[in-house]
Amino acid sequence: MCAAAISIIVPVYKAELYLHKCVDSILSQTFSDFELLLIDDGSPDSSGKICDDYEANDPRIRVIHKENGGASSARNVGLGNAMGEWGVLCGF
């Protein structure tokens, strides 16, 4: 995978009700040179599965599943795995 211009990092925890709206909004942007990192922070709901479904359908999306450690921990994991020239943190 070539490095994208922008890495968008989204920590995900108990977000099944809002996750589609967040991800669909990012994917609908006219700028497409980005990677989207969805960091599943050990969410007990179906958020992890939703993330996996998005990853299976769009090569720009990467999902990382981790034990719950809080939003800051999830952001740090995202930053550590980002391959873009620039990074953006997105929360909802």
N, C-alpha and C positions, 0 to 999 in steps of 0.2 A: 504494500500500500504506500503510495506517495504521500508525503506530508501535505496536509491541507493547510490552507491559509489560516483558518481559525479552528480552534478546538472549543466546543461548547460543552460545558460540564454541568450536568443536572443531577444533584443528589436526589434519591428517590426513597421515600419512606411513608408507608400508609397513604399512597397517592392514587389508588386505583380510580377514585372518582374524578380526578383532575388530570391524570397523566396523559390521556388522549389529547385533551385540549392543548396542553403544554407542548407535547411533541409535534402534533399536527401544525401548530403555529410556527414552530421552528422549521419544519420541513417545507412549509408553504412560502418561505422567503424566496425572493428572486435571486439572491446571492446563494450560490450552491457550493462554493469551494470551502466546505467545512466538514469536520467530523463531529459527531454528536456522541458524547460519552454519557451513558445513563448508568449511574452508580447506585445499584440496589443495596441499600444500607440495612440488609437483613429484614426487610419489610415482611410482616406476618400476613399481609393480605395478598391479593393477586398481582401486585405491582411488578414483581420479578418476572412473572409469566408474560405480562403485557410488554415489558421491555424486551424480552426474548423474541416475541412476535414481531416487534418493530425491527429488531436486528436481523431477523431472517428475511425481511423484505426490503432492506435498504443497506447497501454496502457502506454508506457513510456512518452508520450507527454501530457502536460497540457497547456492549453491556458488561459490567463488572459486578459480580455478586460478592458481598462481604458481610461479615458479622456486624451487627449493629454497633456503631461507635459514635453516632451523632453526625450532624450535618458537616461540621468542620473536618471530621475524620474522612467522610465521604468526599468532600472537596479536595482534600489532600491526596487521596487515592487517585482522583481524577487528574489532578495536576501532575502527579507522578507518571501517569500513563498517557498524557496528552502528547500528540505528535505535531500539532499545528504550530505555525510560527507565532500566533497570538492565542491567548486564552481568554475565555469569557465564562464567568460563573452565572448560572441561571438558577433562580429559586422561585418556588411558587407556594 
